[in-house]
Amino acid sequence: MNWKIVYVGIDTLYQALPALVKAGCRVCEIVSCPVDNETEFNLRTCAFAKEHSIPLLIGKITREDVKRWKEAGIDALICCGYYYRIPVDEKLPMVNIHPALLPKGRGAWPMPVTLLEGLRESGITIHKMTDDFDEGDILSQKAVPVMPEDTLQTLTARLQTLLPGMMAELASDFFHLYEMARPQGEGEYWPCPEESNYPVTPDMDVSEADRILRAFYGYECIYRNRDEIYGVMEGRAYPAVYGGEKGLPVRGGTIVARRVRKL
């Protein structure tokens, strides 16, 4: 299906972008967010725009942008990770690719919550965009298992594997899927977790410490020992005493990290 779309996203679920192009979509414009490219990234998304000579907008989508896209004959807007509210317009179909099994897991960042709660399943939901975040009717949904040793990075990578097939299905039958989308029903909103709200302490059990570190793997976690505070990047807690300058004690084990810095 050679239909014209605007793609909105960052790199978290980047595989959706090339998959849509491979499925025959004509990406007429790409929109992304300003990010630090240290913990949040849009490098691949921006590089794709440059490589394929696709106009790129970094920032907030306005009603004027939506009006411009409608006048240009855009068939749909596909969102795959965006920090700002998008003005919804009934005359321009908009769908969001959400990394959780809605209606449970509404919210901006459900993957860490999945790991913090010890859930055994996650997935991708494609749903209509409405004025209420993550509450629109569902076009399609697929699940993946959550493994006991998953980190934020490995879970995100597993979710990415769903995208080529889901984007092919979306592109081949978009308007039918859009028309037949099913209501979500009652759901559960997960507030966006902040790693600073989940400090690891020396008296914390090694398994609990590791769960927090895995949930925010790739972001700087906080380790608090009385008056001393450390930032821990890409750390894991192991049930053994490793020692060394990067080892931080927890109950029954030690944290080993790529980087530890005193804050």
LOLOSE-8295 format. One record per residue (C-alpha): z, y, x. Coordinates in steps of 0.5 Angstrom, whole numbers, padded with zeros to 4 digits, always signed. Layout:
// residues N
ZYX...
***
This chain:
// residues 263
+0000+0000+0000-0002+0007+0003+0003+0011+0000+0005+0018+0003+0013+0018+0005+0018+0023+0008+0023+0019+0013+0030+0022+0014+0034+0018+0019+0038+0018+0025+0037+0012+0030+0043+0007+0027+0038+0004+0023+0032+0006+0027+0028-0001+0025+0027+0002+0018+0022+0007+0021+0017+0003+0025+0017-0003+0019+0015+0002+0014+0009+0004+0018+0007-0003+0020+0008-0004+0012+0002+0001+0011+0006+0007+0009+0004+0014+0012+0010+0018+0014+0008+0025+0013+0014+0028+0016+0021+0026+0019+0027+0029+0018+0033+0028+0023+0040+0031+0024+0043+0035+0030+0047+0030+0034+0050+0029+0041+0046+0023+0043+0052+0020+0046+0056+0017+0040+0051+0019+0035+0043+0018+0037+0036+0021+0034+0032+0020+0041+0028+0014+0038+0027+0017+0032+0025+0024+0035+0020+0020+0040+0017+0016+0034+0015+0023+0031+0012+0025+0038+0009+0019+0039+0005+0019+0033+0004+0026+0032+0009+0027+0026+0012+0033+0024+0019+0033+0026+0025+0037+0022+0032+0037+0025+0037+0040+0020+0038+0041+0013+0033+0039+0007+0033+0045+0002+0030+0045-0005+0024+0049-0001+0022+0043+0003+0023+0038-0003+0018+0043-0007+0013+0043-0001+0013+0036-0001+0012+0035-0008+0006+0040-0007+0003+0036-0001+0003+0030-0006+0009+0026-0002+0010+0019-0006+0017+0018-0004+0023+0020+0001+0026+0014+0004+0033+0016+0007+0036+0012+0013+0042+0016+0015+0043+0023+0014+0049+0028+0014+0047+0033+0009+0046+0033+0002+0039+0032+0000+0037+0036-0006+0035+0031-0011+0029+0032-0016+0027+0027-0021+0019+0028-0020+0020+0026-0013+0023+0019-0012+0028+0018-0007+0032+0012-0004+0037+0011+0001+0038+0005+0005+0045+0004+0006+0049-0001+0011+0054-0004+0006+0053-0009+0000+0054-0003-0006+0057-0002-0010+0063-0004-0006+0063+0000+0001+0060+0007-0002+0061+0012+0004+0058+0015+0010+0060+0010+0015+0062+0003+0012+0061-0001+0018+0067+0000+0022+0071-0001+0015+0068-0007+0014+0071-0009+0021+0078-0006+0020+0078-0010+0013+0076-0016+0016+0071-0018+0011+0066-0024+0012+0060-0021+0009+0056-0014+0010+0049-0012+0008+0044-0007+0007+0043-0004+0000+0037+0000-0002+0038+0005-0008+0036+0011-0012+0039+0017-0009+0043+0021-0015+0047+0027-0014+0053+0022-0013+0053+0019-0006+0051+0012-0006+0052+0011-0014+0044+0010-0015+0041+0004-0019+0040-0002-0014+0032-0003-0012+0034-0009-0007+0040-0012-0003+0041-0017+0002+0047-0020+0006+0049-0022+0013+0055-0025+0015+0060-0022+0019+0063-0026+0025+0070-0026+0028+0068-0023+0035+0063-0018+0032+0064-0010+0034+0061-0004+0031+0055-0005+0035+0053-0013+0034+0054-0012+0027+0049-0006+0027+0044-0010+0031+0045-0016+0025+0044-0011+0020+0038-0008+0023+0035-0015+0023+0034-0015+0015+0030-0008+0015+0023-0011+0017+0023-0016+0011+0026-0011+0006+0022-0005+0008+0015-0010+0007+0018-0011+0001+0019-0004-0001+0013-0002+0001+0009-0007-0003+0012-0006-0009+0016+0001-0009+0014+0003-0016+0016-0003-0019+0022-0004-0016+0024+0003-0017+0023+0002-0025+0027-0004-0025+0033-0002-0021+0039-0004-0024+0045+0000-0025+0051-0001-0020+0057-0001-0024+0064+0000-0022+0065+0001-0015+0069+0002-0009+0069+0009-0004+0071+0008+0003+0073+0015+0006+0069+0016+0013+0074+0013+0018+0076+0017+0024+0078+0013+0030+0083+0018+0032+0087+0016+0025+0087+0009+0028+0091+0010+0035+0092+0003+0039+0100+0003+0042+0103-0002+0047+0107-0005+0041+0101-0007+0037+0099-0014+0037+0093-0016+0041+0089-0018+0035+0090-0012+0031+0089-0008+0037+0082-0012+0038+0080-0011+0031+0081-0003+0032+0077-0003+0038+0071-0007+0036+0071-0003+0029+0070+0003+0033+0066+0000+0039+0061+0005+0042+0066+0011+0040+0072+0013+0044+0079+0010+0041+0086+0013+0042+0091+0009+0046+0098+0012+0045+0104+0011+0050+0109+0015+0048+0107+0022+0051+0101+0019+0054+0094+0019+0051+0088+0016+0053+0081+0015+0051+0078+0008+0051+0071+0007+0051+0068+0000+0049+0074-0003+0050+0077-0010+0048+0084-0013+0048+0085-0020+0051+0090-0025+0050+0092-0024+0058+0094-0020+0063+0088-0017+0067+0091-0011+0070+0087-0006+0074+0086+0001+0073+0083+0000+0067+0088-0005+0064+0092-0002+0058+0098-0006+0056+0099-0009+0048+0103-0014+0045+0101-0021+0048+0095-0018+0052+0091-0012+0055+0086-0008+0054+0080-0008+0058+0075-0002+0057+0068+0001+0060+0072+0007+0061+0079+0010+0060+0081+0017+0061+0087+0021+0060+0087+0026+0055
***
